[in-house]
Amino acid sequence: MNTSLSTNRDYKLITFHPTYENVHALLADIYLYVFSPEGKLIESQAVRRDKVTVAVAQDELRNAKIVIAPPLEGMASEPLTLAKARSQYIFEAELPLGDAQSGYVLPPVPEVVWRWWLVHSLWKNVHQPSGKKTGLLGW
């Protein structure tokens, strides 16, 4: 969990349910990223069993940008920003976030996007020099 919980802020647990065009679920590592309107990473969590729960401050929630993607690569040396995330193949969910709801169903990730994620994950596994398999979840 990337969020540093402060005692003077009012945090809320929000559950997101990603959906995918023409399939029920993906057998791949998918993460949900929450960014501030300025593009700063607020929180990120892995999607498990078709849902993900994040802790977001009430004041950050209203204008947050929601992104889902496989683990974003090449970002270890610098903080991840929305601009850097957008340089990769992500899906940015457009939905109004309010104070009253504690759960959201995200708009479907287009098939062309999730298929690219799967092909890219398979390609990484085949060409992994260390023999370490990443990307696809085990059966």
C-alpha positions as CSV (number, residue, x, y, z in Angstrom):
1,M,0.0,0.0,0.0
2,N,1.5,3.3,-1.1
3,T,-0.6,5.6,1.0
4,S,0.8,7.1,4.2
5,L,-2.2,7.2,6.5
6,S,-2.2,10.5,8.4
7,T,-4.3,11.0,11.6
8,N,-5.5,14.4,10.5
9,R,-7.1,13.2,7.2
10,D,-10.4,11.5,6.7
11,Y,-9.8,8.3,4.7
12,K,-12.4,6.1,3.0
13,L,-12.1,2.5,1.7
14,I,-13.3,2.3,-1.9
15,T,-13.8,-0.9,-3.8
16,F,-13.4,-1.0,-7.5
17,H,-14.6,-3.8,-9.8
18,P,-12.8,-3.8,-13.2
19,T,-14.7,-5.2,-16.2
20,Y,-13.4,-6.3,-19.6
21,E,-15.1,-6.1,-22.9
22,N,-16.2,-9.6,-24.1
23,V,-14.7,-11.6,-21.2
24,H,-15.6,-12.1,-17.6
25,A,-12.1,-11.8,-16.1
26,L,-8.4,-11.9,-17.0
27,L,-5.8,-14.3,-15.9
28,A,-3.1,-11.7,-15.7
29,D,-1.5,-9.4,-13.1
30,I,-3.6,-6.2,-13.2
31,Y,-3.3,-3.2,-10.9
32,L,-5.4,-0.3,-10.1
33,Y,-3.7,3.1,-9.7
34,V,-5.2,6.2,-8.2
35,F,-3.6,9.5,-9.2
36,S,-4.3,13.1,-8.0
37,P,-5.5,15.7,-10.6
38,E,-1.8,16.9,-10.7
39,G,-0.7,13.4,-11.7
40,K,0.9,12.3,-8.4
41,L,0.4,8.6,-7.4
42,I,-1.9,8.4,-4.4
43,E,-2.4,4.6,-4.2
44,S,-2.0,1.4,-6.1
45,Q,-3.2,-2.1,-5.4
46,A,-3.3,-5.4,-7.3
47,V,-6.7,-6.6,-8.5
48,R,-7.6,-9.9,-7.0
49,R,-10.8,-11.9,-7.6
50,D,-12.2,-9.1,-9.9
51,K,-12.0,-6.4,-7.2
52,V,-9.6,-4.1,-5.5
53,T,-10.0,-1.9,-2.4
54,V,-7.9,1.2,-1.8
55,A,-7.8,3.8,1.0
56,V,-8.2,7.3,-0.4
57,A,-8.6,10.6,1.5
58,Q,-12.0,12.2,1.0
59,D,-10.5,15.4,-0.4
60,E,-8.4,13.4,-2.9
61,L,-11.3,11.2,-4.0
62,R,-13.5,13.8,-5.9
63,N,-10.9,14.6,-8.6
64,A,-8.9,11.4,-8.6
65,K,-7.8,9.7,-11.9
66,I,-8.3,5.9,-12.0
67,V,-6.0,3.8,-14.1
68,I,-5.9,0.0,-14.6
69,A,-2.9,-1.7,-16.2
70,P,-0.5,-4.5,-15.7
71,P,2.4,-3.6,-13.3
72,L,3.9,-0.5,-14.8
73,E,7.5,-1.1,-15.8
74,G,10.7,1.0,-15.7
75,M,9.6,3.2,-12.9
76,A,11.7,2.0,-10.0
77,S,14.3,4.8,-10.1
78,E,11.7,7.6,-10.1
79,P,8.2,8.1,-8.6
80,L,5.4,7.0,-10.9
81,T,3.3,9.8,-12.3
82,L,0.2,9.9,-14.4
83,A,2.2,11.3,-17.3
84,K,4.6,8.3,-17.1
85,A,1.7,5.9,-16.8
86,R,0.1,7.3,-19.9
87,S,3.3,6.6,-21.8
88,Q,2.5,2.9,-21.4
89,Y,-0.5,0.9,-22.5
90,I,-3.0,1.7,-19.7
91,F,-6.8,2.1,-19.4
92,E,-7.9,5.3,-17.8
93,A,-11.5,4.9,-16.4
94,E,-13.7,8.0,-16.7
95,L,-16.3,8.0,-13.9
96,P,-17.6,10.5,-11.4
97,L,-16.3,9.7,-7.9
98,G,-18.5,10.9,-5.0
99,D,-18.5,10.9,-1.3
100,A,-21.5,8.7,-0.8
101,Q,-20.4,5.5,-2.7
102,S,-18.0,2.9,-1.4
103,G,-18.0,0.8,-4.5
104,Y,-17.7,1.3,-8.3
105,V,-17.9,-0.9,-11.3
106,L,-15.4,0.4,-13.8
107,P,-16.2,0.8,-17.5
108,P,-15.1,-2.2,-19.6
109,V,-11.5,-2.2,-20.7
110,P,-11.7,-2.4,-24.5
111,E,-10.7,-5.8,-25.9
112,V,-7.9,-4.3,-28.0
113,V,-6.3,-3.1,-24.7
114,W,-6.7,-6.2,-22.6
115,R,-5.5,-8.4,-25.5
116,W,-2.4,-6.3,-25.8
117,W,-1.8,-6.8,-22.0
118,L,-2.1,-10.6,-22.3
119,V,0.2,-10.8,-25.4
120,H,2.7,-8.5,-23.8
121,S,2.7,-10.7,-20.6
122,L,3.2,-13.9,-22.6
123,W,6.0,-12.3,-24.6
124,K,7.8,-11.2,-21.4
125,N,7.5,-14.7,-20.0
126,V,9.0,-16.3,-23.2
127,H,11.9,-13.8,-23.4
128,Q,12.7,-13.5,-19.7
129,P,16.5,-14.0,-19.5
130,S,16.6,-15.2,-15.9
131,G,13.9,-17.8,-16.6
132,K,11.7,-16.2,-14.0
133,K,8.1,-16.2,-15.2
134,T,6.1,-13.0,-14.5
135,G,2.9,-11.5,-15.7
136,L,0.4,-14.3,-15.9
137,L,-1.1,-15.8,-12.8
138,G,-0.8,-19.5,-12.2
139,W,-3.8,-21.9,-12.7
